[in-house]
Amino acid sequence: MTDEIVPQWAQKILTDLAVLNSSLPNHISWTERNIDDHEQRLRVVEERVPFNLREQLQGLNQFKWVLVGIAVASGTAGAWVSKALGF
């Protein structure tokens, strides 16, 4: 655009806007920087989680149910013994 078509006040706004845009980080670089930051954080979290965590949790769950079964069986046996002995 030529200077005759664009008013002086609009030229000043365009100049100020160009200065402002050059002084602020653009959104693409900001987004890429934040994506990289999140990827690094996820990698740190993934490194902390054991590889076989699911298997470990399943093993603990099975152990819990074995203990529950033992408790129920011993309670039942105790009730039978106390009933047999007349307590």
PyMOL Python script that loads the backbone (N, CA, C, O; Angstrom):
from pymol import cmd

cmd.read_pdbstr("""\
ATOM      1  N   MET A   1       0.846  -1.171   0.000  1.00  0.00           N
ATOM      2  CA  MET A   1       0.000   0.000   0.000  1.00  0.00           C
ATOM      3  C   MET A   1       0.892   1.234   0.000  1.00  0.00           C
ATOM      4  O   MET A   1       1.961   1.268   0.609  1.00  0.00           O
ATOM      5  N   THR A   2       0.427   2.196  -0.676  1.00  0.00           N
ATOM      6  CA  THR A   2       1.192   3.435  -0.740  1.00  0.00           C
ATOM      7  C   THR A   2       0.785   4.351   0.401  1.00  0.00           C
ATOM      8  O   THR A   2      -0.268   4.178   1.014  1.00  0.00           O
ATOM      9  N   ASP A   3       1.631   5.317   0.669  1.00  0.00           N
ATOM     10  CA  ASP A   3       1.378   6.245   1.771  1.00  0.00           C
ATOM     11  C   ASP A   3       0.171   7.138   1.506  1.00  0.00           C
ATOM     12  O   ASP A   3      -0.451   7.633   2.446  1.00  0.00           O
ATOM     13  N   GLU A   4      -0.167   7.349   0.225  1.00  0.00           N
ATOM     14  CA  GLU A   4      -1.311   8.206  -0.077  1.00  0.00           C
ATOM     15  C   GLU A   4      -2.633   7.523   0.303  1.00  0.00           C
ATOM     16  O   GLU A   4      -3.589   8.197   0.688  1.00  0.00           O
ATOM     17  N   ILE A   5      -2.689   6.201   0.195  1.00  0.00           N
ATOM     18  CA  ILE A   5      -3.933   5.482   0.459  1.00  0.00           C
ATOM     19  C   ILE A   5      -4.134   5.272   1.966  1.00  0.00           C
ATOM     20  O   ILE A   5      -5.261   5.384   2.448  1.00  0.00           O
ATOM     21  N   VAL A   6      -3.067   4.970   2.718  1.00  0.00           N
ATOM     22  CA  VAL A   6      -3.167   4.660   4.144  1.00  0.00           C
ATOM     23  C   VAL A   6      -3.018   5.962   4.939  1.00  0.00           C
ATOM     24  O   VAL A   6      -2.023   6.671   4.779  1.00  0.00           O
ATOM     25  N   PRO A   7      -3.990   6.280   5.788  1.00  0.00           N
ATOM     26  CA  PRO A   7      -3.873   7.503   6.590  1.00  0.00           C
ATOM     27  C   PRO A   7      -2.695   7.431   7.556  1.00  0.00           C
ATOM     28  O   PRO A   7      -2.213   6.352   7.903  1.00  0.00           O
ATOM     29  N   GLN A   8      -2.248   8.606   7.978  1.00  0.00           N
ATOM     30  CA  GLN A   8      -1.093   8.692   8.870  1.00  0.00           C
ATOM     31  C   GLN A   8      -1.330   7.948  10.185  1.00  0.00           C
ATOM     32  O   GLN A   8      -0.428   7.263  10.667  1.00  0.00           O
ATOM     33  N   TRP A   9      -2.524   8.066  10.776  1.00  0.00           N
ATOM     34  CA  TRP A   9      -2.814   7.399  12.044  1.00  0.00           C
ATOM     35  C   TRP A   9      -2.778   5.879  11.888  1.00  0.00           C
ATOM     36  O   TRP A   9      -2.367   5.167  12.804  1.00  0.00           O
ATOM     37  N   ALA A  10      -3.212   5.381  10.714  1.00  0.00           N
ATOM     38  CA  ALA A  10      -3.184   3.932  10.481  1.00  0.00           C
ATOM     39  C   ALA A  10      -1.758   3.449  10.294  1.00  0.00           C
ATOM     40  O   ALA A  10      -1.412   2.349  10.724  1.00  0.00           O
ATOM     41  N   GLN A  11      -0.920   4.268   9.652  1.00  0.00           N
ATOM     42  CA  GLN A  11       0.483   3.899   9.488  1.00  0.00           C
ATOM     43  C   GLN A  11       1.174   3.791  10.852  1.00  0.00           C
ATOM     44  O   GLN A  11       1.972   2.883  11.085  1.00  0.00           O
ATOM     45  N   LYS A  12       0.850   4.750  11.763  1.00  0.00           N
ATOM     46  CA  LYS A  12       1.440   4.712  13.107  1.00  0.00           C
ATOM     47  C   LYS A  12       0.991   3.458  13.850  1.00  0.00           C
ATOM     48  O   LYS A  12       1.804   2.822  14.521  1.00  0.00           O
ATOM     49  N   ILE A  13      -0.282   3.091  13.746  1.00  0.00           N
ATOM     50  CA  ILE A  13      -0.779   1.875  14.402  1.00  0.00           C
ATOM     51  C   ILE A  13      -0.079   0.644  13.839  1.00  0.00           C
ATOM     52  O   ILE A  13       0.319  -0.241  14.597  1.00  0.00           O
ATOM     53  N   LEU A  14       0.076   0.579  12.525  1.00  0.00           N
ATOM     54  CA  LEU A  14       0.761  -0.564  11.907  1.00  0.00           C
ATOM     55  C   LEU A  14       2.212  -0.640  12.352  1.00  0.00           C
ATOM     56  O   LEU A  14       2.735  -1.728  12.590  1.00  0.00           O
ATOM     57  N   THR A  15       2.870   0.520  12.466  1.00  0.00           N
ATOM     58  CA  THR A  15       4.267   0.536  12.919  1.00  0.00           C
ATOM     59  C   THR A  15       4.357   0.068  14.372  1.00  0.00           C
ATOM     60  O   THR A  15       5.213  -0.746  14.719  1.00  0.00           O
ATOM     61  N   ASP A  16       3.463   0.593  15.219  1.00  0.00           N
ATOM     62  CA  ASP A  16       3.452   0.182  16.628  1.00  0.00           C
ATOM     63  C   ASP A  16       3.155  -1.307  16.771  1.00  0.00           C
ATOM     64  O   ASP A  16       3.746  -1.986  17.610  1.00  0.00           O
ATOM     65  N   LEU A  17       2.253  -1.803  15.963  1.00  0.00           N
ATOM     66  CA  LEU A  17       1.917  -3.226  15.995  1.00  0.00           C
ATOM     67  C   LEU A  17       3.101  -4.085  15.567  1.00  0.00           C
ATOM     68  O   LEU A  17       3.336  -5.144  16.149  1.00  0.00           O
ATOM     69  N   ALA A  18       3.839  -3.649  14.571  1.00  0.00           N
ATOM     70  CA  ALA A  18       5.015  -4.392  14.126  1.00  0.00           C
ATOM     71  C   ALA A  18       6.076  -4.427  15.227  1.00  0.00           C
ATOM     72  O   ALA A  18       6.720  -5.455  15.438  1.00  0.00           O
ATOM     73  N   VAL A  19       6.258  -3.300  15.930  1.00  0.00           N
ATOM     74  CA  VAL A  19       7.219  -3.264  17.033  1.00  0.00           C
ATOM     75  C   VAL A  19       6.767  -4.187  18.159  1.00  0.00           C
ATOM     76  O   VAL A  19       7.573  -4.924  18.727  1.00  0.00           O
ATOM     77  N   LEU A  20       5.479  -4.144  18.479  1.00  0.00           N
ATOM     78  CA  LEU A  20       4.944  -4.991  19.535  1.00  0.00           C
ATOM     79  C   LEU A  20       5.095  -6.469  19.194  1.00  0.00           C
ATOM     80  O   LEU A  20       5.493  -7.268  20.042  1.00  0.00           O
ATOM     81  N   ASN A  21       4.779  -6.832  17.955  1.00  0.00           N
ATOM     82  CA  ASN A  21       4.900  -8.236  17.540  1.00  0.00           C
ATOM     83  C   ASN A  21       6.341  -8.712  17.589  1.00  0.00           C
ATOM     84  O   ASN A  21       6.599  -9.870  17.918  1.00  0.00           O
ATOM     85  N   SER A  22       7.273  -7.846  17.271  1.00  0.00           N
ATOM     86  CA  SER A  22       8.675  -8.272  17.292  1.00  0.00           C
ATOM     87  C   SER A  22       9.194  -8.407  18.726  1.00  0.00           C
ATOM     88  O   SER A  22      10.113  -9.186  18.981  1.00  0.00           O
ATOM     89  N   SER A  23       8.609  -7.652  19.666  1.00  0.00           N
ATOM     90  CA  SER A  23       9.089  -7.730  21.038  1.00  0.00           C
ATOM     91  C   SER A  23       8.458  -8.879  21.823  1.00  0.00           C
ATOM     92  O   SER A  23       9.047  -9.348  22.797  1.00  0.00           O
ATOM     93  N   LEU A  24       7.296  -9.333  21.426  1.00  0.00           N
ATOM     94  CA  LEU A  24       6.629 -10.445  22.098  1.00  0.00           C
ATOM     95  C   LEU A  24       7.005 -11.761  21.435  1.00  0.00           C
ATOM     96  O   LEU A  24       7.206 -11.809  20.221  1.00  0.00           O
ATOM     97  N   PRO A  25       7.103 -12.840  22.230  1.00  0.00           N
ATOM     98  CA  PRO A  25       7.351 -14.139  21.590  1.00  0.00           C
ATOM     99  C   PRO A  25       6.114 -14.553  20.793  1.00  0.00           C
ATOM    100  O   PRO A  25       4.980 -14.349  21.227  1.00  0.00           O
ATOM    101  N   ASN A  26       6.351 -15.123  19.649  1.00  0.00           N
ATOM    102  CA  ASN A  26       5.164 -15.526  18.873  1.00  0.00           C
ATOM    103  C   ASN A  26       4.566 -16.797  19.449  1.00  0.00           C
ATOM    104  O   ASN A  26       5.235 -17.548  20.158  1.00  0.00           O
ATOM    105  N   HIS A  27       3.335 -17.022  19.146  1.00  0.00           N
ATOM    106  CA  HIS A  27       2.595 -18.115  19.767  1.00  0.00           C
ATOM    107  C   HIS A  27       3.113 -19.483  19.347  1.00  0.00           C
ATOM    108  O   HIS A  27       3.033 -20.436  20.123  1.00  0.00           O
ATOM    109  N   ILE A  28       3.631 -19.592  18.156  1.00  0.00           N
ATOM    110  CA  ILE A  28       4.138 -20.888  17.704  1.00  0.00           C
ATOM    111  C   ILE A  28       5.351 -21.299  18.525  1.00  0.00           C
ATOM    112  O   ILE A  28       5.428 -22.437  18.987  1.00  0.00           O
ATOM    113  N   SER A  29       6.299 -20.386  18.711  1.00  0.00           N
ATOM    114  CA  SER A  29       7.489 -20.749  19.489  1.00  0.00           C
ATOM    115  C   SER A  29       7.117 -21.008  20.952  1.00  0.00           C
ATOM    116  O   SER A  29       7.687 -21.894  21.589  1.00  0.00           O
ATOM    117  N   TRP A  30       6.164 -20.239  21.484  1.00  0.00           N
ATOM    118  CA  TRP A  30       5.714 -20.454  22.854  1.00  0.00           C
ATOM    119  C   TRP A  30       5.086 -21.841  22.997  1.00  0.00           C
ATOM    120  O   TRP A  30       5.363 -22.559  23.957  1.00  0.00           O
ATOM    121  N   THR A  31       4.237 -22.211  22.030  1.00  0.00           N
ATOM    122  CA  THR A  31       3.579 -23.511  22.070  1.00  0.00           C
ATOM    123  C   THR A  31       4.592 -24.642  21.949  1.00  0.00           C
ATOM    124  O   THR A  31       4.517 -25.627  22.685  1.00  0.00           O
ATOM    125  N   GLU A  32       5.539 -24.507  21.026  1.00  0.00           N
ATOM    126  CA  GLU A  32       6.554 -25.545  20.862  1.00  0.00           C
ATOM    127  C   GLU A  32       7.398 -25.690  22.120  1.00  0.00           C
ATOM    128  O   GLU A  32       7.741 -26.805  22.511  1.00  0.00           O
ATOM    129  N   ARG A  33       7.735 -24.572  22.757  1.00  0.00           N
ATOM    130  CA  ARG A  33       8.525 -24.628  23.983  1.00  0.00           C
ATOM    131  C   ARG A  33       7.742 -25.338  25.083  1.00  0.00           C
ATOM    132  O   ARG A  33       8.308 -26.150  25.815  1.00  0.00           O
ATOM    133  N   ASN A  34       6.458 -25.045  25.207  1.00  0.00           N
ATOM    134  CA  ASN A  34       5.651 -25.688  26.231  1.00  0.00           C
ATOM    135  C   ASN A  34       5.433 -27.164  25.938  1.00  0.00           C
ATOM    136  O   ASN A  34       5.403 -27.975  26.864  1.00  0.00           O
ATOM    137  N   ILE A  35       5.281 -27.527  24.674  1.00  0.00           N
ATOM    138  CA  ILE A  35       5.140 -28.943  24.310  1.00  0.00           C
ATOM    139  C   ILE A  35       6.407 -29.695  24.688  1.00  0.00           C
ATOM    140  O   ILE A  35       6.342 -30.788  25.250  1.00  0.00           O
ATOM    141  N   ASP A  36       7.558 -29.107  24.380  1.00  0.00           N
ATOM    142  CA  ASP A  36       8.820 -29.746  24.744  1.00  0.00           C
ATOM    143  C   ASP A  36       8.944 -29.898  26.256  1.00  0.00           C
ATOM    144  O   ASP A  36       9.423 -30.921  26.745  1.00  0.00           O
ATOM    145  N   ASP A  37       8.514 -28.880  26.993  1.00  0.00           N
ATOM    146  CA  ASP A  37       8.561 -28.937  28.453  1.00  0.00           C
ATOM    147  C   ASP A  37       7.667 -30.060  28.978  1.00  0.00           C
ATOM    148  O   ASP A  37       8.070 -30.804  29.872  1.00  0.00           O
ATOM    149  N   HIS A  38       6.469 -30.187  28.434  1.00  0.00           N
ATOM    150  CA  HIS A  38       5.557 -31.250  28.879  1.00  0.00           C
ATOM    151  C   HIS A  38       6.099 -32.625  28.513  1.00  0.00           C
ATOM    152  O   HIS A  38       5.953 -33.571  29.286  1.00  0.00           O
ATOM    153  N   GLU A  39       6.721 -32.747  27.347  1.00  0.00           N
ATOM    154  CA  GLU A  39       7.301 -34.037  26.962  1.00  0.00           C
ATOM    155  C   GLU A  39       8.406 -34.434  27.938  1.00  0.00           C
ATOM    156  O   GLU A  39       8.505 -35.600  28.319  1.00  0.00           O
ATOM    157  N   GLN A  40       9.232 -33.476  28.343  1.00  0.00           N
ATOM    158  CA  GLN A  40      10.292 -33.777  29.302  1.00  0.00           C
ATOM    159  C   GLN A  40       9.703 -34.191  30.647  1.00  0.00           C
ATOM    160  O   GLN A  40      10.205 -35.121  31.279  1.00  0.00           O
ATOM    161  N   ARG A  41       8.652 -33.519  31.088  1.00  0.00           N
ATOM    162  CA  ARG A  41       8.016 -33.899  32.351  1.00  0.00           C
ATOM    163  C   ARG A  41       7.420 -35.290  32.277  1.00  0.00           C
ATOM    164  O   ARG A  41       7.532 -36.060  33.230  1.00  0.00           O
ATOM    165  N   LEU A  42       6.780 -35.630  31.148  1.00  0.00           N
ATOM    166  CA  LEU A  42       6.205 -36.969  30.991  1.00  0.00           C
ATOM    167  C   LEU A  42       7.286 -38.035  31.003  1.00  0.00           C
ATOM    168  O   LEU A  42       7.093 -39.105  31.580  1.00  0.00           O
ATOM    169  N   ARG A  43       8.421 -37.757  30.374  1.00  0.00           N
ATOM    170  CA  ARG A  43       9.513 -38.728  30.374  1.00  0.00           C
ATOM    171  C   ARG A  43      10.007 -38.988  31.799  1.00  0.00           C
ATOM    172  O   ARG A  43      10.302 -40.130  32.153  1.00  0.00           O
ATOM    173  N   VAL A  44      10.099 -37.935  32.616  1.00  0.00           N
ATOM    174  CA  VAL A  44      10.536 -38.102  34.004  1.00  0.00           C
ATOM    175  C   VAL A  44       9.537 -38.971  34.765  1.00  0.00           C
ATOM    176  O   VAL A  44       9.934 -39.846  35.536  1.00  0.00           O
ATOM    177  N   VAL A  45       8.249 -38.733  34.552  1.00  0.00           N
ATOM    178  CA  VAL A  45       7.219 -39.527  35.234  1.00  0.00           C
ATOM    179  C   VAL A  45       7.275 -40.975  34.760  1.00  0.00           C
ATOM    180  O   VAL A  45       7.176 -41.898  35.570  1.00  0.00           O
ATOM    181  N   GLU A  46       7.435 -41.181  33.449  1.00  0.00           N
ATOM    182  CA  GLU A  46       7.506 -42.548  32.923  1.00  0.00           C
ATOM    183  C   GLU A  46       8.706 -43.291  33.466  1.00  0.00           C
ATOM    184  O   GLU A  46       8.634 -44.501  33.679  1.00  0.00           O
ATOM    185  N   GLU A  47       9.810 -42.595  33.694  1.00  0.00           N
ATOM    186  CA  GLU A  47      11.003 -43.247  34.229  1.00  0.00           C
ATOM    187  C   GLU A  47      10.803 -43.658  35.684  1.00  0.00           C
ATOM    188  O   GLU A  47      11.418 -44.624  36.136  1.00  0.00           O
ATOM    189  N   ARG A  48       9.963 -42.953  36.420  1.00  0.00           N
ATOM    190  CA  ARG A  48       9.731 -43.282  37.827  1.00  0.00           C
ATOM    191  C   ARG A  48       8.816 -44.488  38.000  1.00  0.00           C
ATOM    192  O   ARG A  48       8.918 -45.202  38.998  1.00  0.00           O
ATOM    193  N   VAL A  49       7.923 -44.726  37.041  1.00  0.00           N
ATOM    194  CA  VAL A  49       6.963 -45.827  37.151  1.00  0.00           C
ATOM    195  C   VAL A  49       7.674 -47.123  36.774  1.00  0.00           C
ATOM    196  O   VAL A  49       8.269 -47.205  35.699  1.00  0.00           O
ATOM    197  N   PRO A  50       7.625 -48.141  37.641  1.00  0.00           N
ATOM    198  CA  PRO A  50       8.274 -49.418  37.311  1.00  0.00           C
ATOM    199  C   PRO A  50       7.674 -50.028  36.042  1.00  0.00           C
ATOM    200  O   PRO A  50       6.493 -49.847  35.748  1.00  0.00           O
ATOM    201  N   PHE A  51       8.497 -50.739  35.311  1.00  0.00           N
ATOM    202  CA  PHE A  51       8.074 -51.325  34.034  1.00  0.00           C
ATOM    203  C   PHE A  51       6.960 -52.337  34.235  1.00  0.00           C
ATOM    204  O   PHE A  51       6.029 -52.397  33.432  1.00  0.00           O
ATOM    205  N   ASN A  52       7.039 -53.135  35.293  1.00  0.00           N
ATOM    206  CA  ASN A  52       6.065 -54.205  35.513  1.00  0.00           C
ATOM    207  C   ASN A  52       5.083 -53.844  36.633  1.00  0.00           C
ATOM    208  O   ASN A  52       4.711 -54.702  37.434  1.00  0.00           O
ATOM    209  N   LEU A  53       4.673 -52.604  36.687  1.00  0.00           N
ATOM    210  CA  LEU A  53       3.786 -52.153  37.751  1.00  0.00           C
ATOM    211  C   LEU A  53       2.459 -52.905  37.744  1.00  0.00           C
ATOM    212  O   LEU A  53       1.948 -53.254  38.808  1.00  0.00           O
ATOM    213  N   ARG A  54       1.897 -53.161  36.573  1.00  0.00           N
ATOM    214  CA  ARG A  54       0.619 -53.873  36.494  1.00  0.00           C
ATOM    215  C   ARG A  54       0.746 -55.275  37.090  1.00  0.00           C
ATOM    216  O   ARG A  54      -0.138 -55.719  37.823  1.00  0.00           O
ATOM    217  N   GLU A  55       1.830 -55.966  36.782  1.00  0.00           N
ATOM    218  CA  GLU A  55       2.036 -57.312  37.328  1.00  0.00           C
ATOM    219  C   GLU A  55       2.197 -57.262  38.846  1.00  0.00           C
ATOM    220  O   GLU A  55       1.683 -58.128  39.555  1.00  0.00           O
ATOM    221  N   GLN A  56       2.907 -56.252  39.345  1.00  0.00           N
ATOM    222  CA  GLN A  56       3.092 -56.124  40.783  1.00  0.00           C
ATOM    223  C   GLN A  56       1.755 -55.876  41.478  1.00  0.00           C
ATOM    224  O   GLN A  56       1.482 -56.452  42.531  1.00  0.00           O
ATOM    225  N   LEU A  57       0.926 -55.021  40.890  1.00  0.00           N
ATOM    226  CA  LEU A  57      -0.379 -54.737  41.487  1.00  0.00           C
ATOM    227  C   LEU A  57      -1.282 -55.962  41.454  1.00  0.00           C
ATOM    228  O   LEU A  57      -2.032 -56.199  42.401  1.00  0.00           O
ATOM    229  N   GLN A  58      -1.222 -56.745  40.377  1.00  0.00           N
ATOM    230  CA  GLN A  58      -2.017 -57.964  40.316  1.00  0.00           C
ATOM    231  C   GLN A  58      -1.551 -58.969  41.368  1.00  0.00           C
ATOM    232  O   GLN A  58      -2.368 -59.661  41.975  1.00  0.00           O
ATOM    233  N   GLY A  59      -0.241 -59.046  41.580  1.00  0.00           N
ATOM    234  CA  GLY A  59       0.290 -59.933  42.614  1.00  0.00           C
ATOM    235  C   GLY A  59      -0.163 -59.519  44.000  1.00  0.00           C
ATOM    236  O   GLY A  59      -0.514 -60.366  44.822  1.00  0.00           O
ATOM    237  N   LEU A  60      -0.157 -58.208  44.266  1.00  0.00           N
ATOM    238  CA  LEU A  60      -0.642 -57.725  45.562  1.00  0.00           C
ATOM    239  C   LEU A  60      -2.128 -58.001  45.739  1.00  0.00           C
ATOM    240  O   LEU A  60      -2.573 -58.334  46.837  1.00  0.00           O
ATOM    241  N   ASN A  61      -2.892 -57.865  44.669  1.00  0.00           N
ATOM    242  CA  ASN A  61      -4.329 -58.142  44.738  1.00  0.00           C
ATOM    243  C   ASN A  61      -4.581 -59.618  45.049  1.00  0.00           C
ATOM    244  O   ASN A  61      -5.437 -59.945  45.871  1.00  0.00           O
ATOM    245  N   GLN A  62      -3.843 -60.497  44.399  1.00  0.00           N
ATOM    246  CA  GLN A  62      -3.988 -61.927  44.682  1.00  0.00           C
ATOM    247  C   GLN A  62      -3.596 -62.240  46.127  1.00  0.00           C
ATOM    248  O   GLN A  62      -4.267 -63.029  46.790  1.00  0.00           O
ATOM    249  N   PHE A  63      -2.522 -61.632  46.617  1.00  0.00           N
ATOM    250  CA  PHE A  63      -2.079 -61.842  47.988  1.00  0.00           C
ATOM    251  C   PHE A  63      -3.146 -61.370  48.970  1.00  0.00           C
ATOM    252  O   PHE A  63      -3.384 -62.018  49.989  1.00  0.00           O
ATOM    253  N   LYS A  64      -3.782 -60.253  48.669  1.00  0.00           N
ATOM    254  CA  LYS A  64      -4.850 -59.735  49.536  1.00  0.00           C
ATOM    255  C   LYS A  64      -5.981 -60.745  49.633  1.00  0.00           C
ATOM    256  O   LYS A  64      -6.477 -61.016  50.727  1.00  0.00           O
ATOM    257  N   TRP A  65      -6.398 -61.311  48.494  1.00  0.00           N
ATOM    258  CA  TRP A  65      -7.510 -62.256  48.519  1.00  0.00           C
ATOM    259  C   TRP A  65      -7.133 -63.567  49.198  1.00  0.00           C
ATOM    260  O   TRP A  65      -7.991 -64.226  49.786  1.00  0.00           O
ATOM    261  N   VAL A  66      -5.870 -63.953  49.124  1.00  0.00           N
ATOM    262  CA  VAL A  66      -5.416 -65.138  49.863  1.00  0.00           C
ATOM    263  C   VAL A  66      -5.536 -64.874  51.360  1.00  0.00           C
ATOM    264  O   VAL A  66      -6.002 -65.730  52.111  1.00  0.00           O
ATOM    265  N   LEU A  67      -5.118 -63.690  51.788  1.00  0.00           N
ATOM    266  CA  LEU A  67      -5.232 -63.346  53.213  1.00  0.00           C
ATOM    267  C   LEU A  67      -6.689 -63.275  53.655  1.00  0.00           C
ATOM    268  O   LEU A  67      -7.018 -63.700  54.763  1.00  0.00           O
ATOM    269  N   VAL A  68      -7.558 -62.748  52.814  1.00  0.00           N
ATOM    270  CA  VAL A  68      -8.989 -62.702  53.146  1.00  0.00           C
ATOM    271  C   VAL A  68      -9.528 -64.127  53.281  1.00  0.00           C
ATOM    272  O   VAL A  68     -10.291 -64.420  54.201  1.00  0.00           O
ATOM    273  N   GLY A  69      -9.134 -65.001  52.373  1.00  0.00           N
ATOM    274  CA  GLY A  69      -9.570 -66.405  52.446  1.00  0.00           C
ATOM    275  C   GLY A  69      -9.091 -67.080  53.711  1.00  0.00           C
ATOM    276  O   GLY A  69      -9.845 -67.822  54.341  1.00  0.00           O
ATOM    277  N   ILE A  70      -7.848 -66.836  54.093  1.00  0.00           N
ATOM    278  CA  ILE A  70      -7.307 -67.417  55.325  1.00  0.00           C
ATOM    279  C   ILE A  70      -8.077 -66.892  56.530  1.00  0.00           C
ATOM    280  O   ILE A  70      -8.389 -67.655  57.445  1.00  0.00           O
ATOM    281  N   ALA A  71      -8.385 -65.599  56.541  1.00  0.00           N
ATOM    282  CA  ALA A  71      -9.117 -65.020  57.668  1.00  0.00           C
ATOM    283  C   ALA A  71     -10.522 -65.615  57.766  1.00  0.00           C
ATOM    284  O   ALA A  71     -10.991 -65.923  58.862  1.00  0.00           O
ATOM    285  N   VAL A  72     -11.186 -65.775  56.636  1.00  0.00           N
ATOM    286  CA  VAL A  72     -12.541 -66.349  56.641  1.00  0.00           C
ATOM    287  C   VAL A  72     -12.490 -67.806  57.093  1.00  0.00           C
ATOM    288  O   VAL A  72     -13.316 -68.241  57.896  1.00  0.00           O
ATOM    289  N   ALA A  73     -11.527 -68.551  56.579  1.00  0.00           N
ATOM    290  CA  ALA A  73     -11.415 -69.967  56.954  1.00  0.00           C
ATOM    291  C   ALA A  73     -11.095 -70.120  58.430  1.00  0.00           C
ATOM    292  O   ALA A  73     -11.667 -70.980  59.100  1.00  0.00           O
ATOM    293  N   SER A  74     -10.190 -69.301  58.945  1.00  0.00           N
ATOM    294  CA  SER A  74      -9.849 -69.424  60.367  1.00  0.00           C
ATOM    295  C   SER A  74     -11.017 -68.981  61.249  1.00  0.00           C
ATOM    296  O   SER A  74     -11.236 -69.538  62.325  1.00  0.00           O
ATOM    297  N   GLY A  75     -11.756 -67.984  60.792  1.00  0.00           N
ATOM    298  CA  GLY A  75     -12.942 -67.574  61.557  1.00  0.00           C
ATOM    299  C   GLY A  75     -13.993 -68.653  61.590  1.00  0.00           C
ATOM    300  O   GLY A  75     -14.608 -68.906  62.626  1.00  0.00           O
ATOM    301  N   THR A  76     -14.200 -69.292  60.448  1.00  0.00           N
ATOM    302  CA  THR A  76     -15.174 -70.369  60.370  1.00  0.00           C
ATOM    303  C   THR A  76     -14.727 -71.554  61.229  1.00  0.00           C
ATOM    304  O   THR A  76     -15.531 -72.136  61.957  1.00  0.00           O
ATOM    305  N   ALA A  77     -13.454 -71.903  61.141  1.00  0.00           N
ATOM    306  CA  ALA A  77     -12.931 -73.011  61.946  1.00  0.00           C
ATOM    307  C   ALA A  77     -13.034 -72.681  63.431  1.00  0.00           C
ATOM    308  O   ALA A  77     -13.369 -73.548  64.238  1.00  0.00           O
ATOM    309  N   GLY A  78     -12.752 -71.450  63.789  1.00  0.00           N
ATOM    310  CA  GLY A  78     -12.867 -71.048  65.188  1.00  0.00           C
ATOM    311  C   GLY A  78     -14.299 -71.135  65.683  1.00  0.00           C
ATOM    312  O   GLY A  78     -14.538 -71.533  66.823  1.00  0.00           O
ATOM    313  N   ALA A  79     -15.248 -70.769  64.842  1.00  0.00           N
ATOM    314  CA  ALA A  79     -16.663 -70.854  65.225  1.00  0.00           C
ATOM    315  C   ALA A  79     -17.067 -72.311  65.412  1.00  0.00           C
ATOM    316  O   ALA A  79     -17.784 -72.630  66.361  1.00  0.00           O
ATOM    317  N   TRP A  80     -16.623 -73.205  64.526  1.00  0.00           N
ATOM    318  CA  TRP A  80     -16.963 -74.623  64.659  1.00  0.00           C
ATOM    319  C   TRP A  80     -16.372 -75.212  65.939  1.00  0.00           C
ATOM    320  O   TRP A  80     -17.031 -75.960  66.662  1.00  0.00           O
ATOM    321  N   VAL A  81     -15.110 -74.856  66.200  1.00  0.00           N
ATOM    322  CA  VAL A  81     -14.451 -75.388  67.399  1.00  0.00           C
ATOM    323  C   VAL A  81     -15.136 -74.878  68.654  1.00  0.00           C
ATOM    324  O   VAL A  81     -15.358 -75.643  69.592  1.00  0.00           O
ATOM    325  N   SER A  82     -15.471 -73.609  68.683  1.00  0.00           N
ATOM    326  CA  SER A  82     -16.132 -73.074  69.878  1.00  0.00           C
ATOM    327  C   SER A  82     -17.519 -73.671  70.038  1.00  0.00           C
ATOM    328  O   SER A  82     -17.965 -73.888  71.165  1.00  0.00           O
ATOM    329  N   LYS A  83     -18.212 -73.942  68.940  1.00  0.00           N
ATOM    330  CA  LYS A  83     -19.536 -74.572  69.026  1.00  0.00           C
ATOM    331  C   LYS A  83     -19.409 -76.030  69.463  1.00  0.00           C
ATOM    332  O   LYS A  83     -20.226 -76.531  70.236  1.00  0.00           O
ATOM    333  N   ALA A  84     -18.366 -76.705  68.955  1.00  0.00           N
ATOM    334  CA  ALA A  84     -18.162 -78.103  69.328  1.00  0.00           C
ATOM    335  C   ALA A  84     -17.784 -78.237  70.808  1.00  0.00           C
ATOM    336  O   ALA A  84     -18.177 -79.198  71.470  1.00  0.00           O
ATOM    337  N   LEU A  85     -17.028 -77.280  71.315  1.00  0.00           N
ATOM    338  CA  LEU A  85     -16.617 -77.334  72.710  1.00  0.00           C
ATOM    339  C   LEU A  85     -17.670 -76.727  73.644  1.00  0.00           C
ATOM    340  O   LEU A  85     -17.540 -76.819  74.865  1.00  0.00           O
ATOM    341  N   GLY A  86     -18.685 -76.124  73.089  1.00  0.00           N
ATOM    342  CA  GLY A  86     -19.781 -75.611  73.874  1.00  0.00           C
ATOM    343  C   GLY A  86     -19.520 -74.236  74.463  1.00  0.00           C
ATOM    344  O   GLY A  86     -20.083 -73.913  75.509  1.00  0.00           O
ATOM    345  N   PHE A  87     -18.717 -73.439  73.856  1.00  0.00           N
ATOM    346  CA  PHE A  87     -18.470 -72.088  74.376  1.00  0.00           C
ATOM    347  C   PHE A  87     -19.520 -71.142  73.934  1.00  0.00           C
ATOM    348  O   PHE A  87     -19.472 -69.961  74.278  1.00  0.00           O
TER     349      PHE A  87
END
""", "prot")
cmd.dss("prot")
cmd.show_as("cartoon", "prot")
cmd.util.cbc("prot")
cmd.orient("prot")
